[in-house]
Amino acid sequence: MTDAKMMAQMTSGEGFIAALDQSGGSTPGALRLYGIAESDYSGDEEMFRLMHEMRVRIMTASAFSGDKVIGAILFEKTMDGEAKGKPVPDYLWEDRGVVPFLKIDKGLAAEENGVQVMKPMPDLDALLARAAKKGIFGTKMRSVIAHADKAGIAAVVKQQFEVGRQILGHGLIPIIEPEVSIKSPTKEEAEAILRDEIARELEALPAGQKVMLKLTIPTVADFYKPLVAHKAVIRVVALSGGYSRADACEKLSRNHGMIASFSRALTEDLRVTMNDVEFDASLARTIDQIYTASVVKA
């Protein structure tokens, strides 16, 4: 059953969602940006241990609280880990006031019809049941759109909502994430197709069922306003998609009703060599910038 206090925070809380969900493929790059080279560790186990230490350092920083960070998306290993002696989901909600989400997809299939759908997730029901027991509020899953191909985009959205209904069946809230690549030569056209396909799926949801959307910041400001206002949408959040934090925040500030859910843009200034005072101050400045772009609109 969905937690009412978490739902209230997601529906009307002021702030943004931190994406702390880099998985196997993106972890080396995230560590490299943090100042840890691949030559500094050996094997996946050590890599994930270092990544968990970085995430715990972020989650336990004084600025990382529900006052401005209303939610956090976790990698499965992070969900299963601990922060200050408590399971991470419990620590986030009970100690920081931050709603925990879980990344559930297993990566992307090869591109077809200008898109990459999600790889199969045969063990999803077991993962969702485990997440619900751990106090996870919702989930996130990513597909990628590279070109304005109507059949391809329709396939992405159909798969996202099919899995979304499976997630809703476990009492969890799905974050539907069909990312339009910022490098797409037909980005604006792809966004128009995507908006129509999402609207069609939203209309088909049973009464009372609600989802969240995670979308690339659109080329035209406020283009997703009809989705923001839809009765079946709890929140529309924005991914940074490869934009620098400054660019992402500037673009986000022109989109009313959209809040941030940044990953790399959240951590781009953090370094393993910083002492705790430097680290906390840098993270606080970043959180303030992303928070402002999420709640103070142009």
C-alpha positions as CSV (number, residue, x, y, z in Angstrom):
1,M,0.0,0.0,0.0
2,T,1.3,3.5,-0.9
3,D,2.5,5.5,2.1
4,A,0.2,8.5,2.4
5,K,3.0,10.8,3.8
6,M,5.3,9.9,1.0
7,M,2.6,10.5,-1.5
8,A,1.8,13.9,-0.1
9,Q,5.5,14.8,-0.3
10,M,5.7,13.7,-3.9
11,T,2.5,15.4,-4.9
12,S,3.1,18.8,-3.4
13,G,6.5,19.0,-1.7
14,E,8.9,21.7,-2.9
15,G,12.2,20.4,-4.1
16,F,13.7,17.8,-6.5
17,I,14.6,14.2,-6.7
18,A,18.2,13.1,-6.5
19,A,19.2,10.3,-8.9
20,L,21.8,8.1,-7.1
21,D,21.1,5.2,-9.4
22,Q,24.2,4.7,-11.6
23,S,24.4,1.0,-12.4
24,G,27.2,-1.3,-13.7
25,G,27.7,0.4,-17.0
26,S,27.7,4.0,-15.8
27,T,29.5,3.5,-12.4
28,P,33.1,3.7,-13.7
29,G,32.3,7.1,-15.3
30,A,30.6,8.4,-12.1
31,L,33.6,7.3,-10.0
32,R,36.0,8.8,-12.6
33,L,34.2,12.2,-12.3
34,Y,34.5,11.8,-8.5
35,G,38.3,11.4,-8.8
36,I,38.6,7.6,-8.6
37,A,40.2,6.1,-11.7
38,E,39.5,2.5,-12.9
39,S,43.1,1.7,-12.0
40,D,42.3,2.5,-8.4
41,Y,40.1,-0.6,-7.9
42,S,39.9,-4.2,-9.1
43,G,36.6,-5.9,-10.0
44,D,32.9,-5.0,-9.6
45,E,32.7,-5.7,-5.9
46,E,35.3,-3.1,-5.1
47,M,33.8,-0.7,-7.6
48,F,30.4,-0.9,-6.1
49,R,31.8,-0.6,-2.6
50,L,33.5,2.7,-3.6
51,M,30.3,3.9,-5.2
52,H,28.3,3.1,-2.1
53,E,30.7,5.1,0.0
54,M,30.2,8.0,-2.3
55,R,26.5,7.8,-2.1
56,V,26.5,7.4,1.7
57,R,28.7,10.5,1.9
58,I,26.0,12.4,-0.2
59,M,23.0,11.0,1.7
60,T,24.5,11.8,5.1
61,A,25.6,15.4,4.3
62,S,23.7,18.0,6.2
63,A,22.3,19.7,3.0
64,F,20.8,16.4,1.8
65,S,17.4,16.5,3.5
66,G,13.7,16.6,2.6
67,D,13.7,20.4,2.9
68,K,15.0,20.5,-0.7
69,V,15.6,16.9,-1.8
70,I,12.2,15.4,-1.7
71,G,13.2,12.0,-3.1
72,A,16.1,9.9,-4.1
73,I,16.4,7.1,-6.8
74,L,18.6,4.2,-5.7
75,F,20.5,1.5,-7.4
76,E,19.5,-2.0,-6.2
77,K,22.8,-2.5,-4.3
78,T,22.3,0.9,-2.7
79,M,18.8,-0.1,-1.5
80,D,20.3,-3.3,0.0
81,G,23.1,-1.3,1.7
82,E,23.3,0.7,4.9
83,A,23.8,4.3,5.9
84,K,24.8,5.0,9.5
85,G,23.9,1.5,10.6
86,K,20.4,1.6,9.1
87,P,19.0,0.2,5.8
88,V,19.3,2.9,3.2
89,P,15.6,3.3,2.5
90,D,14.8,3.6,6.3
91,Y,17.7,6.1,6.8
92,L,16.5,8.3,3.9
93,W,12.9,8.5,5.0
94,E,13.2,8.3,8.8
95,D,16.4,10.4,9.3
96,R,16.4,12.7,6.2
97,G,12.8,13.0,5.2
98,V,13.7,11.8,1.6
99,V,11.3,9.5,-0.2
100,P,13.2,6.4,-1.6
101,F,12.8,5.1,-5.1
102,L,14.4,2.2,-6.9
103,K,15.9,1.9,-10.4
104,I,14.5,-1.4,-11.8
105,D,15.5,-1.6,-15.5
106,K,18.3,-3.9,-16.6
107,G,19.6,-1.7,-19.4
108,L,18.7,-1.1,-23.0
109,A,18.2,-3.3,-26.0
110,A,19.9,-2.5,-29.3
111,E,18.5,0.4,-31.2
112,E,15.5,-0.4,-33.5
113,N,13.2,2.1,-35.2
114,G,15.3,5.0,-33.7
115,V,14.7,3.9,-30.1
116,Q,16.1,1.5,-27.4
117,V,13.5,-0.3,-25.4
118,M,14.3,-1.9,-22.1
119,K,15.8,-5.3,-21.9
120,P,13.5,-8.0,-20.4
121,M,13.1,-8.1,-16.6
122,P,12.1,-11.7,-15.9
123,D,12.7,-11.3,-12.1
124,L,10.8,-8.1,-11.8
125,D,8.0,-9.3,-9.6
126,A,10.4,-10.7,-7.0
127,L,12.4,-7.4,-7.0
128,L,9.2,-5.3,-6.6
129,A,8.0,-7.4,-3.7
130,R,11.4,-7.0,-2.0
131,A,11.4,-3.3,-2.6
132,A,7.9,-2.9,-1.1
133,K,9.0,-4.7,2.0
134,K,12.1,-2.4,2.3
135,G,9.9,0.7,2.3
136,I,10.5,1.8,-1.3
137,F,7.8,4.2,-2.5
138,G,8.3,3.9,-6.3
139,T,10.5,2.8,-9.1
140,K,12.2,4.2,-12.2
141,M,12.9,2.6,-15.6
142,R,14.6,4.2,-18.6
143,S,14.2,3.8,-22.4
144,V,16.0,6.0,-24.9
145,I,14.6,7.8,-28.0
146,A,17.2,8.9,-30.6
147,H,14.9,9.8,-33.6
148,A,11.4,10.9,-34.3
149,D,10.1,7.5,-35.4
150,K,6.4,7.1,-34.5
151,A,6.5,3.3,-34.4
152,G,9.6,3.3,-32.3
153,I,8.3,5.9,-29.8
154,A,4.9,4.1,-29.6
155,A,6.8,0.9,-28.7
156,V,8.8,2.6,-26.0
157,V,5.8,4.2,-24.4
158,K,3.7,1.0,-24.6
159,Q,6.5,-1.0,-22.9
160,Q,6.9,1.6,-20.2
161,F,3.2,1.6,-19.3
162,E,3.0,-2.2,-19.4
163,V,5.7,-2.4,-16.9
164,G,4.2,0.5,-15.0
165,R,1.0,-1.4,-14.5
166,Q,3.0,-4.3,-13.1
167,I,4.6,-1.9,-10.7
168,L,1.3,-0.4,-9.6
169,G,0.1,-4.0,-8.9
170,H,2.8,-4.2,-6.1
171,G,1.5,-0.9,-4.5
172,L,4.5,1.1,-5.9
173,I,4.5,4.2,-8.0
174,P,6.3,4.0,-11.4
175,I,8.4,6.7,-12.8
176,I,8.0,6.4,-16.5
177,E,11.2,7.5,-18.2
178,P,11.3,7.6,-22.0
179,E,14.4,9.8,-22.5
180,V,14.7,11.8,-25.7
181,S,18.4,12.1,-26.4
182,I,19.6,15.7,-26.4
183,K,21.8,14.8,-29.4
184,S,18.8,13.8,-31.5
185,P,18.6,15.6,-34.8
186,T,14.8,15.4,-34.5
187,K,14.5,16.1,-30.8
188,E,11.6,18.6,-31.1
189,E,9.6,16.3,-33.4
190,A,10.3,13.3,-31.2
191,E,8.9,15.2,-28.2
192,A,5.7,16.0,-30.1
193,I,5.1,12.3,-30.8
194,L,6.1,11.3,-27.3
195,R,3.7,13.7,-25.7
196,D,0.8,12.3,-27.7
197,E,1.7,8.7,-27.0
198,I,2.0,9.4,-23.2
199,A,-1.3,11.2,-23.2
200,R,-3.0,8.3,-24.9
201,E,-1.6,5.8,-22.3
202,L,-2.5,8.1,-19.4
203,E,-6.1,8.2,-20.6
204,A,-6.2,4.4,-20.6
205,L,-5.1,4.0,-17.0
206,P,-7.9,2.8,-14.7
207,A,-9.5,5.5,-12.5
208,G,-7.4,6.3,-9.5
209,Q,-4.1,4.9,-10.8
210,K,-1.3,7.5,-11.0
211,V,2.2,7.6,-12.3
212,M,5.2,9.9,-12.4
213,L,7.0,10.9,-15.6
214,K,10.7,11.6,-16.0
215,L,11.4,13.4,-19.3
216,T,14.2,15.2,-21.1
217,I,13.8,19.0,-20.7
218,P,11.9,19.9,-23.8
219,T,13.1,22.1,-26.7
220,V,10.0,24.3,-26.3
221,A,9.5,25.6,-22.8
222,D,6.4,24.3,-21.1
223,F,5.8,21.8,-23.9
224,Y,4.8,19.1,-21.3
225,K,2.4,21.3,-19.4
226,P,-0.6,19.2,-20.5
227,L,1.1,16.2,-18.9
228,V,1.9,18.1,-15.8
229,A,-1.8,19.0,-15.4
230,H,-3.1,15.4,-16.2
231,K,-5.1,13.9,-13.4
232,A,-3.2,10.6,-13.6
233,V,0.2,12.3,-13.2
234,I,1.7,12.8,-9.7
235,R,4.7,14.7,-10.8
236,V,6.8,15.4,-14.0
237,V,10.5,15.4,-13.3
238,A,13.3,16.3,-15.6
239,L,16.6,14.5,-16.4
240,S,19.7,16.5,-17.1
241,G,20.5,14.3,-20.1
242,G,24.1,15.3,-20.6
243,Y,23.6,19.1,-20.2
244,S,25.9,20.7,-17.7
245,R,24.2,21.6,-14.4
246,A,24.1,25.3,-15.3
247,D,22.5,24.6,-18.7
248,A,20.1,22.1,-17.2
249,C,19.0,24.4,-14.5
250,E,18.5,27.3,-16.8
251,K,16.4,25.2,-19.2
252,L,14.4,23.7,-16.3
253,S,13.6,27.1,-14.8
254,R,11.5,27.9,-17.9
255,N,9.3,24.8,-17.5
256,H,6.6,25.3,-15.0
257,G,5.5,22.3,-13.0
258,M,8.7,20.3,-13.8
259,I,11.2,19.6,-11.1
260,A,14.7,18.1,-11.4
261,S,15.8,14.5,-11.1
262,F,19.5,14.9,-11.9
263,S,22.3,12.4,-11.6
264,R,25.6,13.5,-13.1
265,A,24.6,17.2,-12.8
266,L,24.1,16.6,-9.0
267,T,27.5,15.2,-8.4
268,E,29.7,16.9,-11.1
269,D,31.5,19.2,-8.6
270,L,32.1,16.5,-5.9
271,R,35.6,15.0,-5.4
272,V,36.9,12.2,-3.3
273,T,39.8,14.4,-2.2
274,M,37.5,17.0,-0.6
275,N,37.5,17.1,3.2
276,D,34.0,16.9,4.8
277,V,33.6,20.6,5.1
278,E,34.5,21.2,1.5
279,F,32.3,18.3,0.3
280,D,29.3,19.4,2.3
281,A,29.7,23.0,1.1
282,S,30.0,22.0,-2.5
283,L,26.9,19.7,-2.3
284,A,24.9,22.4,-0.5
285,R,25.6,24.9,-3.3
286,T,24.6,22.3,-5.9
287,I,21.4,21.4,-4.1
288,D,20.5,25.1,-3.7
289,Q,21.0,25.7,-7.5
290,I,18.9,22.6,-8.5
291,Y,16.2,23.4,-5.9
292,T,15.9,27.0,-7.2
293,A,15.5,25.8,-10.8
294,S,12.8,23.4,-9.6
295,V,10.7,25.7,-7.6
296,V,11.4,29.3,-8.8
297,K,10.3,29.6,-12.5
298,A,11.1,32.2,-15.1
